[in-house]
Amino acid sequence: MHKPVILIALLLSGCALKQYPQSAKVSDAEAQTYNCAALNQEIAKSQSVKQQIDKTGEFDALTVLGFVGDFGIGNGLAKASANSKVKARLEQLQKLQSVRCAHGAT
């Protein structure tokens, strides 16, 4: 009874051949300590991570292997998850930046 569910979960989780960079949410400690310069640096890092995700997602041999294994679903889910996390981090950093750096403070 549980075997089909377990099999599907294994197929979906195990077939992502590409390794996408992951971004963590901005922690409370980070939010309290970042100044404008640090926020600018973190935003630049997050934008770089987004570019790495896009580059990793480009068509290559791992794309073909992923498609053969599970029609590319695993790689697609991994990429979507990575994009979602980096987008959330960028939004958090930009909100902090708008509050902390609104008056040109550094």
DSSP file with accessible surface (Angstrom, degrees, kcal/mol):
  #  RESIDUE AA STRUCTURE BP1 BP2  ACC     N-H-->O    O-->H-N    N-H-->O    O-->H-N    TCO  KAPPA ALPHA  PHI   PSI    X-CA   Y-CA   Z-CA
    1    1 A M              0   0  193      0, 0.0     4,-0.4     0, 0.0     0, 0.0   0.000 360.0 360.0 360.0 -42.4    0.0    0.0    0.0
    2    2 A H     >  +     0   0  127      1,-0.2     4,-2.3     2,-0.1     5,-0.2   0.608 360.0  85.6 -89.3 -11.6    2.8    2.5    0.9
    3    3 A K  H  > S+     0   0  173      1,-0.2     4,-2.8     2,-0.2     5,-0.2   0.907  87.1  49.7 -61.6 -43.9    5.2    1.1   -1.7
    4    4 A P  H  > S+     0   0   77      0, 0.0     4,-2.5     0, 0.0    -1,-0.2   0.915 112.5  48.5 -62.2 -38.3    3.9    3.2   -4.7
    5    5 A V  H  > S+     0   0   98     -4,-0.4     4,-2.4     2,-0.2    -2,-0.2   0.931 113.8  46.1 -65.8 -44.5    4.1    6.4   -2.6
    6    6 A I  H  X S+     0   0   98     -4,-2.3     4,-2.6     2,-0.2     5,-0.2   0.918 112.4  51.1 -64.1 -42.6    7.6    5.7   -1.4
    7    7 A L  H  X S+     0   0  103     -4,-2.8     4,-2.4    -5,-0.2    -2,-0.2   0.931 111.1  47.5 -62.1 -44.5    8.7    4.8   -5.0
    8    8 A I  H  X S+     0   0   99     -4,-2.5     4,-2.6    -5,-0.2     5,-0.2   0.927 112.0  50.3 -63.7 -43.2    7.3    8.0   -6.4
    9    9 A A  H  X S+     0   0   54     -4,-2.4     4,-2.5     1,-0.2     5,-0.3   0.912 111.5  48.4 -61.9 -42.1    9.0   10.0   -3.6
   10   10 A L  H  X S+     0   0  108     -4,-2.6     4,-2.5     2,-0.2    -1,-0.2   0.910 111.4  50.0 -65.3 -41.3   12.3    8.3   -4.3
   11   11 A L  H  X S+     0   0   85     -4,-2.4     4,-0.8    -5,-0.2    -2,-0.2   0.929 114.6  43.5 -63.3 -44.2   12.0    8.9   -8.0
   12   12 A L  H  < S+     0   0   66     -4,-2.6     4,-0.2     1,-0.2    -2,-0.2   0.886 121.2  38.6 -71.1 -37.8   11.2   12.6   -7.6
   13   13 A S  H  < S+     0   0   90     -4,-2.5     3,-0.5    -5,-0.2    -2,-0.2   0.834 117.9  47.4 -83.1 -30.1   13.8   13.3   -5.0
   14   14 A G  H  < S+     0   0   59     -4,-2.5    -1,-0.2    -5,-0.3    -2,-0.2   0.548  98.7  67.6 -90.1  -7.1   16.6   11.1   -6.3
   15   15 A C     <  +     0   0   21     -4,-0.8     2,-1.1    -5,-0.2    60,-0.3   0.485  63.3 108.1 -97.4  -2.7   16.5   12.2   -9.9
   16   16 A A        +     0   0   28     -3,-0.5    57,-0.0    58,-0.3    -4,-0.0  -0.658  40.4 173.9 -75.4 102.7   17.7   15.8   -9.6
   17   17 A L        +     0   0   69     -2,-1.1     2,-0.3    45,-0.2    -1,-0.2   0.750  53.6  78.8 -83.5 -26.5   21.1   15.4  -11.1
   18   18 A K  S    S-     0   0    8     -3,-0.1     2,-0.7    44,-0.1    39,-0.0  -0.620  73.8-139.4 -86.6 144.9   22.0   19.1  -11.1
   19   19 A Q        -     0   0  158     -2,-0.3    -2,-0.0    37,-0.0    56,-0.0  -0.898  19.7-164.7-106.5 108.0   23.1   20.7   -7.9
   20   20 A Y        -     0   0   20     -2,-0.7    33,-0.1     1,-0.1     2,-0.1  -0.732  26.3-108.4 -92.3 140.9   21.6   24.2   -7.6
   21   21 A P        -     0   0   34      0, 0.0     2,-0.4     0, 0.0    65,-0.1  -0.394  35.9-142.1 -65.5 143.9   23.0   26.7   -5.0
   22   22 A Q        -     0   0  100     63,-0.1     2,-0.4    -2,-0.1    60,-0.1  -0.858   7.6-152.1-112.1 145.5   20.6   27.2   -2.1
   23   23 A S        -     0   0   15     -2,-0.4     2,-0.2    59,-0.2    65,-0.1  -0.954   9.9-142.6-117.7 135.7   19.9   30.5   -0.3
   24   24 A A        -     0   0   71     -2,-0.4     3,-0.1     1,-0.1     2,-0.0  -0.591  29.1-100.1 -90.4 155.1   18.8   30.7    3.3
   25   25 A K        -     0   0  157     -2,-0.2     2,-0.4     1,-0.1    -1,-0.1  -0.320  50.3 -89.4 -65.1 157.1   16.3   33.2    4.6
   26   26 A V        -     0   0   16     62,-0.1    -1,-0.1     4,-0.1     2,-0.1  -0.581  48.9-137.1 -70.8 121.5   17.7   36.2    6.3
   27   27 A S     >  -     0   0   52     -2,-0.4     4,-2.7     1,-0.1     5,-0.2  -0.337  18.4-111.5 -76.7 163.9   18.0   35.3   10.0
   28   28 A D  H  > S+     0   0  134      1,-0.2     4,-2.0     2,-0.2     5,-0.2   0.897 119.6  53.2 -61.2 -39.3   17.1   37.7   12.8
   29   29 A A  H  > S+     0   0   61      1,-0.2     4,-1.5     2,-0.2    -1,-0.2   0.911 110.3  46.8 -64.3 -42.1   20.7   38.1   13.7
   30   30 A E  H  > S+     0   0   51      1,-0.2     4,-2.3     2,-0.2     3,-0.3   0.939 110.3  53.1 -62.7 -46.8   21.6   39.0   10.2
   31   31 A A  H  < S+     0   0   21     -4,-2.7    -1,-0.2     1,-0.2    -2,-0.2   0.855 110.8  47.4 -58.8 -35.1   18.8   41.5   10.0
   32   32 A Q  H  < S+     0   0  150     -4,-2.0    -1,-0.2    -5,-0.2    -2,-0.2   0.799 117.9  39.4 -77.4 -28.6   19.9   43.2   13.2
   33   33 A T  H  < S+     0   0  105     -4,-1.5     2,-0.2    -3,-0.3    -2,-0.2   0.696  86.4 104.7 -99.4 -18.6   23.6   43.5   12.2
   34   34 A Y     <  -     0   0   29     -4,-2.3     2,-0.2    -5,-0.1    66,-0.0  -0.445  47.1-170.7 -69.6 130.4   23.5   44.4    8.5
   35   35 A N     >  -     0   0   81     -2,-0.2     4,-2.7    66,-0.0     5,-0.2  -0.459  45.5 -83.9-101.9-176.0   24.3   48.0    7.6
   36   36 A a  H  > S+     0   0    8      1,-0.2     4,-2.6     2,-0.2     5,-0.2   0.902 129.1  48.8 -59.5 -43.1   23.8   49.5    4.2
   37   37 A A  H  > S+     0   0   60      2,-0.2     4,-2.2     1,-0.2    -1,-0.2   0.929 113.4  46.8 -63.7 -43.7   27.2   48.3    2.9
   38   38 A A  H  > S+     0   0   23      2,-0.2     4,-2.6     1,-0.2    -2,-0.2   0.895 111.8  51.7 -65.8 -38.6   26.6   44.8    4.1
   39   39 A L  H  X S+     0   0    0     -4,-2.7     4,-2.6     2,-0.2     5,-0.2   0.923 109.0  50.2 -63.7 -43.4   23.1   44.8    2.6
   40   40 A N  H  X S+     0   0   84     -4,-2.6     4,-2.2    -5,-0.2    -1,-0.2   0.909 112.2  48.2 -60.1 -41.6   24.5   45.9   -0.7
   41   41 A Q  H  X S+     0   0  116     -4,-2.2     4,-2.4     2,-0.2    -2,-0.2   0.920 112.2  48.1 -65.5 -43.4   27.0   43.1   -0.6
   42   42 A E  H  X S+     0   0   28     -4,-2.6     4,-2.4     2,-0.2    -2,-0.2   0.872 110.4  51.7 -67.0 -36.4   24.4   40.5    0.4
   43   43 A I  H  X S+     0   0   13     -4,-2.6     4,-2.4     2,-0.2    -1,-0.2   0.931 110.0  49.5 -65.0 -42.0   22.1   41.6   -2.4
   44   44 A A  H  X S+     0   0   53     -4,-2.2     4,-2.1    -5,-0.2    -2,-0.2   0.915 111.0  50.0 -62.8 -40.7   25.0   41.3   -4.9
   45   45 A K  H  X S+     0   0  105     -4,-2.4     4,-2.2     1,-0.2    -1,-0.2   0.914 110.7  49.3 -63.2 -42.4   25.8   37.8   -3.6
   46   46 A S  H  X S+     0   0    3     -4,-2.4     4,-2.2     2,-0.2    -1,-0.2   0.881 109.5  51.2 -66.8 -37.2   22.1   36.8   -3.9
   47   47 A Q  H  X S+     0   0   94     -4,-2.4     4,-2.0     2,-0.2    -1,-0.2   0.884 109.3  51.8 -66.0 -34.9   22.0   38.1   -7.5
   48   48 A S  H  X S+     0   0   54     -4,-2.1     4,-2.3     2,-0.2    -2,-0.2   0.901 107.5  51.7 -65.6 -40.8   25.1   36.1   -8.2
   49   49 A V  H  X S+     0   0   27     -4,-2.2     4,-2.4     2,-0.2    -2,-0.2   0.918 107.6  53.3 -61.6 -41.2   23.4   33.0   -6.8
   50   50 A K  H  X S+     0   0   83     -4,-2.2     4,-2.2     1,-0.2    -1,-0.2   0.916 108.8  49.0 -60.8 -41.2   20.5   33.7   -9.1
   51   51 A Q  H  X S+     0   0  134     -4,-2.0     4,-2.6     1,-0.2    -1,-0.2   0.887 109.4  52.4 -65.4 -38.9   22.8   33.8  -12.1
   52   52 A Q  H  X S+     0   0   95     -4,-2.3     4,-2.9     2,-0.2    -2,-0.2   0.892 108.0  51.5 -63.4 -38.9   24.4   30.5  -11.0
   53   53 A I  H  X S+     0   0    0     -4,-2.4     4,-2.0     2,-0.2    -2,-0.2   0.938 111.0  47.6 -62.5 -45.7   21.0   28.9  -10.8
   54   54 A D  H  < S+     0   0   72     -4,-2.2     4,-0.3     1,-0.2    -2,-0.2   0.915 113.6  47.5 -62.5 -41.0   20.2   30.1  -14.4
   55   55 A K  H >< S+     0   0  148     -4,-2.6     3,-1.3     1,-0.2    -2,-0.2   0.915 111.3  50.1 -67.6 -41.9   23.6   28.8  -15.6
   56   56 A T  H 3< S+     0   0   40     -4,-2.9    -1,-0.2     1,-0.3    -2,-0.2   0.859 106.0  58.6 -63.5 -32.6   23.2   25.5  -13.9
   57   57 A G  T 3< S+     0   0   21     -4,-2.0    -1,-0.3    -5,-0.2    -2,-0.2   0.521  81.4 115.3 -76.5  -5.1   19.7   25.2  -15.5
   58   58 A E  S <  S-     0   0  120     -3,-1.3     5,-0.2    -4,-0.3     2,-0.2  -0.274  81.6 -87.0 -65.2 154.8   21.1   25.5  -19.0
   59   59 A F        +     0   0  166      4,-0.1     2,-0.2     3,-0.1    -1,-0.1  -0.408  69.8 131.8 -65.8 127.1   20.8   22.5  -21.3
   60   60 A D  S >> S-     0   0   71     -2,-0.2     4,-1.6    -3,-0.1     3,-0.5  -0.874  72.1 -67.8-155.9-168.6   23.6   20.0  -21.0
   61   61 A A  H 3> S+     0   0   72     -2,-0.2     4,-2.5     1,-0.2     5,-0.2   0.864 128.7  56.1 -62.3 -35.9   24.3   16.2  -20.6
   62   62 A L  H 3> S+     0   0   68      1,-0.2     4,-2.5     2,-0.2    -1,-0.2   0.840 102.8  56.5 -66.8 -29.1   22.8   16.2  -17.0
   63   63 A T  H <> S+     0   0   36     -3,-0.5     4,-2.2     2,-0.2    -1,-0.2   0.928 108.4  47.1 -63.8 -43.9   19.6   17.7  -18.5
   64   64 A V  H  X S+     0   0   70     -4,-1.6     4,-2.5     2,-0.2    -2,-0.2   0.937 113.0  47.8 -64.0 -46.2   19.4   14.7  -20.9
   65   65 A L  H  X S+     0   0  101     -4,-2.5     4,-2.4     1,-0.2    -1,-0.2   0.897 111.2  51.6 -62.9 -38.9   20.1   12.2  -18.1
   66   66 A G  H  X S+     0   0    1     -4,-2.5     4,-2.5     2,-0.2     6,-1.9   0.897 109.6  49.6 -64.6 -37.6   17.5   13.9  -15.9
   67   67 A F  H  X S+     0   0  122     -4,-2.2     4,-2.5     4,-0.3    -2,-0.2   0.920 111.2  48.9 -68.5 -39.7   14.9   13.7  -18.7
   68   68 A V  H  < S+     0   0  113     -4,-2.5    -2,-0.2     2,-0.2    -1,-0.2   0.909 114.7  46.4 -64.6 -39.9   15.7   10.0  -19.2
   69   69 A G  H  < S-     0   0   48     -4,-2.4    -2,-0.2    -5,-0.2    -1,-0.2   0.919 142.8 -12.9 -71.9 -44.1   15.4    9.3  -15.5
   70   70 A D  H >< S-     0   0   13     -4,-2.5     3,-1.6    -5,-0.2    -2,-0.2   0.079  97.4 -91.0-151.5  30.0   12.2   11.2  -14.7
   71   71 A F  T 3< S-     0   0  154     -4,-2.5    -4,-0.3     1,-0.3    -3,-0.1   0.765  82.3 -66.3  61.2  24.3   11.3   13.4  -17.7
   72   72 A G  T 3> S+     0   0   24     -6,-1.9     4,-2.3    -7,-0.1    -1,-0.3   0.520 103.5 127.0  80.3   6.4   13.3   16.2  -16.1
   73   73 A I  H <> S+     0   0   80     -3,-1.6     4,-2.8    -7,-0.3     5,-0.2   0.922  70.2  50.9 -63.8 -44.8   10.9   16.6  -13.1
   74   74 A G  H  > S+     0   0    2     -8,-0.2     4,-2.4     1,-0.2   -58,-0.3   0.935 113.4  44.1 -60.5 -46.6   13.6   16.2  -10.4
   75   75 A N  H  > S+     0   0   12    -60,-0.3     4,-2.5     1,-0.2    -1,-0.2   0.897 113.5  52.3 -65.5 -38.2   15.8   18.9  -12.0
   76   76 A G  H  X S+     0   0   41     -4,-2.3     4,-2.4     2,-0.2    -2,-0.2   0.914 110.8  46.5 -63.4 -42.8   12.8   21.1  -12.6
   77   77 A L  H  X S+     0   0   95     -4,-2.8     4,-2.4     2,-0.2    -2,-0.2   0.905 112.5  50.4 -66.2 -40.9   11.7   20.8   -8.9
   78   78 A A  H  X S+     0   0   26     -4,-2.4     4,-2.3    -5,-0.2    -2,-0.2   0.916 112.6  46.6 -64.2 -41.5   15.3   21.5   -7.7
   79   79 A K  H  X S+     0   0   63     -4,-2.5     4,-2.8     2,-0.2     5,-0.2   0.926 112.0  50.1 -67.2 -43.1   15.6   24.6   -9.9
   80   80 A A  H  X S+     0   0   58     -4,-2.4     4,-2.4     1,-0.2    -2,-0.2   0.910 111.5  49.1 -62.4 -40.6   12.2   25.9   -8.9
   81   81 A S  H  X S+     0   0   48     -4,-2.4     4,-2.3     2,-0.2    -1,-0.2   0.931 112.0  47.8 -64.0 -45.9   13.0   25.4   -5.2
   82   82 A A  H  X S+     0   0    0     -4,-2.3     4,-2.4     1,-0.2     5,-0.2   0.921 112.9  48.9 -62.6 -43.0   16.4   27.2   -5.6
   83   83 A N  H  X S+     0   0   42     -4,-2.8     4,-2.3     1,-0.2    -1,-0.2   0.905 110.4  51.2 -63.4 -40.8   14.8   30.1   -7.5
   84   84 A S  H  X S+     0   0   76     -4,-2.4     4,-2.3    -5,-0.2    -2,-0.2   0.922 111.4  47.2 -62.5 -43.6   12.1   30.4   -4.8
   85   85 A K  H  X S+     0   0   92     -4,-2.3     4,-2.3     2,-0.2    -2,-0.2   0.913 113.3  46.4 -67.6 -42.5   14.6   30.6   -2.0
   86   86 A V  H  X S+     0   0    0     -4,-2.4     4,-2.6     2,-0.2    -1,-0.2   0.893 111.9  52.3 -69.6 -35.1   16.9   33.1   -3.7
   87   87 A K  H  X S+     0   0  127     -4,-2.3     4,-2.4    -5,-0.2    -2,-0.2   0.935 109.7  48.9 -63.8 -43.7   13.9   35.3   -4.6
   88   88 A A  H  X S+     0   0   31     -4,-2.3     4,-2.3     2,-0.2    -2,-0.2   0.917 112.1  48.5 -62.4 -43.1   12.7   35.2   -1.0
   89   89 A R  H  X S+     0   0   19     -4,-2.3     4,-2.7     2,-0.2     5,-0.2   0.929 110.8  50.3 -64.3 -43.9   16.1   36.2    0.3
   90   90 A L  H  X S+     0   0   18     -4,-2.6     4,-2.7     1,-0.2    -2,-0.2   0.916 110.3  50.2 -60.4 -41.4   16.5   39.0   -2.2
   91   91 A E  H  X S+     0   0   87     -4,-2.4     4,-2.2     2,-0.2    -1,-0.2   0.918 111.4  48.5 -63.4 -42.6   13.0   40.4   -1.2
   92   92 A Q  H  X S+     0   0   64     -4,-2.3     4,-2.3     1,-0.2    -2,-0.2   0.927 113.3  47.1 -62.0 -45.6   14.0   40.3    2.5
   93   93 A L  H  X S+     0   0    0     -4,-2.7     4,-2.6     1,-0.2    -2,-0.2   0.903 111.7  50.3 -64.4 -40.2   17.3   42.0    1.8
   94   94 A Q  H  X S+     0   0   85     -4,-2.7     4,-2.4    -5,-0.2    -1,-0.2   0.875 109.3  51.2 -68.5 -35.1   15.7   44.7   -0.3
   95   95 A K  H  X S+     0   0  145     -4,-2.2     4,-1.6     2,-0.2    -1,-0.2   0.931 111.9  47.3 -65.3 -44.1   13.0   45.4    2.3
   96   96 A L  H  X S+     0   0   33     -4,-2.3     4,-3.3     1,-0.2     5,-0.3   0.915 111.3  52.1 -60.5 -42.1   15.8   45.8    4.9
   97   97 A Q  H  X S+     0   0   58     -4,-2.6     4,-2.6     1,-0.2    -2,-0.2   0.906 106.1  53.0 -62.4 -41.1   17.7   48.0    2.6
   98   98 A S  H  < S+     0   0   76     -4,-2.4    -1,-0.2     1,-0.2    -2,-0.2   0.843 116.8  39.5 -66.1 -29.9   14.7   50.3    2.0
   99   99 A V  H >< S+     0   0  110     -4,-1.6     3,-0.5    -5,-0.1     4,-0.2   0.931 123.8  36.2 -81.7 -49.0   14.3   50.7    5.8
  100  100 A R  H 3< S+     0   0   92     -4,-3.3     3,-0.2     1,-0.2     5,-0.2   0.798 125.8  36.1 -76.7 -31.1   17.9   51.0    6.8
  101  101 A a  T >< S+     0   0   27     -4,-2.6     3,-1.5    -5,-0.3    -1,-0.2   0.173  80.3 111.0-111.4  16.7   19.3   52.9    3.8
  102  102 A A  T <  S+     0   0   66     -3,-0.5    -1,-0.2     1,-0.3    -2,-0.1   0.834  83.4  42.7 -62.8 -31.9   16.3   55.2    3.1
  103  103 A H  T 3  S-     0   0  180     -3,-0.2    -1,-0.3    -4,-0.2    -2,-0.1   0.102 122.9 -97.3-104.4  21.5   18.1   58.3    4.2
  104  104 A G  S <  S+     0   0   65     -3,-1.5     2,-0.1     1,-0.2    -2,-0.1   0.673  70.6 156.9  75.3  15.4   21.4   57.6    2.5
  105  105 A A              0   0   54     -5,-0.2    -1,-0.2     1,-0.0    -2,-0.0  -0.470 360.0 360.0 -73.5 146.5   23.0   56.2    5.7
  106  106 A T              0   0  143     -2,-0.1    -1,-0.0   -70,-0.1    -5,-0.0  -0.830 360.0 360.0-116.2 360.0   25.9   53.8    5.3
